[in-house]
Amino acid sequence: MTATTGPDPDDHASPAVLPRGVRTYKPRRSRPTARASQALARGSWALLPMPAGRLDLSAEFGHGVPVVLEIGFGDGLATAALAEREPERGVLAIDVHTPGVGELLARIEASGLRNVRVVEGDALVLLERSVDPSSLAGVRTFFPDPWPKARHHKRRLVRPAVADLVRDRLAPGGWWHLATDWADYAESMRACLDSAPGWSGGPVPRPVDRPVTRYERRALAAGRSVTDLVYRTEA
Ligand SMILES: C[S@@+](CC[C@H](N)C(=O)[O-])C[C@H]1O[C@@H](n2cnc3c(N)ncnc32)[C@H](O)[C@@H]1O
């Protein structure tokens, strides 16, 4: 554990990239599964406290190891599957939902993964205050909360200020892979990233190696189609 400052369990910092008091997530009261509870109770070397200061990615993953940040990993199914396939990368995975953190820790333990670190907290706060500029190889955001009602669109994660923040934290030529099952959110993601400075990209065919999560399966069963988008920063 190499976060330079200690955990702050009462941390409710509001990200500067959102309107004051607005969050991209809603508090959920679902209970952890038995295996997630057990993983949380055991604790894990892979679980980092939400850092109050800078996070030294080289110290966590090794010097020169490309690091991918996953924002909102849910139950960690895609996180663990992709990390297993890409041992040469470090995966920094963050979500606000404690039961999901337990699920991912259980998966890490079961698969013997060494290249994943898990943080429980707000990804935007982590990006703003703890991730160095130009330090990430890529960012994944699969099925961010859609906030379909117009009055809730201000809670959507993909917005111009976040595009600027992510671009700053990515190394030149870094990528942001997004997926959503809400057509209007896909359109608004495109509009945002097409007009944000320093990005190029757009929709891509569904990458065969992106695992189908429970969330995606439910969306497909409900008749929604999925859009994958990949944008890159200037090399
Ligand atoms: C709809 S779920 C999708 C989960 C997962 N990516 C999947 O495909 O199954 C969105 C997830 O993003 C998380 N989330 C939303 N805003 C977040 C934020 N600002 N920081 C970290 N996690 C966030 C939620 O807690 C939730 O687990």
The ligand as an SDF file (V2000), in Angstrom:
LIG
                    3D

 27 29  0  0  0  0  0  0  0  0999 V2000
  -24.6630    0.6640  -14.0960 C   0  0  0  0  0  0  0  0  0  0  0  0
  -23.3260    0.1410  -13.1070 S   0  0  0  0  0  0  0  0  0  0  0  0
  -22.2750   -0.7260  -14.2670 C   0  0  0  0  0  0  0  0  0  0  0  0
  -21.2680   -1.5600  -13.5670 C   0  0  0  0  0  0  0  0  0  0  0  0
  -20.2710   -2.3420  -14.4560 C   0  0  0  0  0  0  0  0  0  0  0  0
  -19.3910   -1.4570  -15.1810 N   0  0  0  0  0  0  0  0  0  0  0  0
  -20.9710   -3.3030  -15.3740 C   0  0  0  0  0  0  0  0  0  0  0  0
  -20.8660   -3.1520  -16.5970 O   0  0  0  0  0  0  0  0  0  0  0  0
  -21.6410   -4.2300  -14.8760 O   0  0  0  0  0  0  0  0  0  0  0  0
  -22.4340    1.6720  -12.8390 C   0  0  0  0  0  0  0  0  0  0  0  0
  -21.4260    1.5650  -11.7050 C   0  0  0  0  0  0  0  0  0  0  0  0
  -20.7030    2.7860  -11.6160 O   0  0  0  0  0  0  0  0  0  0  0  0
  -20.5090    3.0950  -10.2460 C   0  0  0  0  0  0  0  0  0  0  0  0
  -20.2500    4.5480  -10.1710 N   0  0  0  0  0  0  0  0  0  0  0  0
  -21.0700    5.5500  -10.5450 C   0  0  0  0  0  0  0  0  0  0  0  0
  -20.4670    6.7360  -10.3780 N   0  0  0  0  0  0  0  0  0  0  0  0
  -19.2270    6.4800   -9.8860 C   0  0  0  0  0  0  0  0  0  0  0  0
  -18.1390    7.2910   -9.5070 C   0  0  0  0  0  0  0  0  0  0  0  0
  -18.2040    8.6250   -9.5970 N   0  0  0  0  0  0  0  0  0  0  0  0
  -17.0260    6.7030   -9.0500 N   0  0  0  0  0  0  0  0  0  0  0  0
  -16.9580    5.3500   -8.9450 C   0  0  0  0  0  0  0  0  0  0  0  0
  -17.9560    4.5220   -9.2850 N   0  0  0  0  0  0  0  0  0  0  0  0
  -19.0790    5.0860   -9.7510 C   0  0  0  0  0  0  0  0  0  0  0  0
  -21.7760    2.6230   -9.5720 C   0  0  0  0  0  0  0  0  0  0  0  0
  -21.6100    2.3860   -8.2050 O   0  0  0  0  0  0  0  0  0  0  0  0
  -22.0420    1.3230  -10.3540 C   0  0  0  0  0  0  0  0  0  0  0  0
  -21.4150    0.2080   -9.7320 O   0  0  0  0  0  0  0  0  0  0  0  0
  1  2  1  0
  2  3  1  0
  2 10  1  0
  3  4  1  0
  4  5  1  0
  5  6  1  0
  5  7  1  0
  7  8  2  0
  7  9  1  0
 10 11  1  0
 11 12  1  0
 11 26  1  0
 12 13  1  0
 13 14  1  0
 13 24  1  0
 14 15  1  0
 14 23  1  0
 15 16  2  0
 16 17  1  0
 17 18  1  0
 17 23  2  0
 18 19  1  0
 18 20  2  0
 20 21  1  0
 21 22  2  0
 22 23  1  0
 24 25  1  0
 24 26  1  0
 26 27  1  0
M  CHG  2   2   1   9  -1
M  END
$$$$
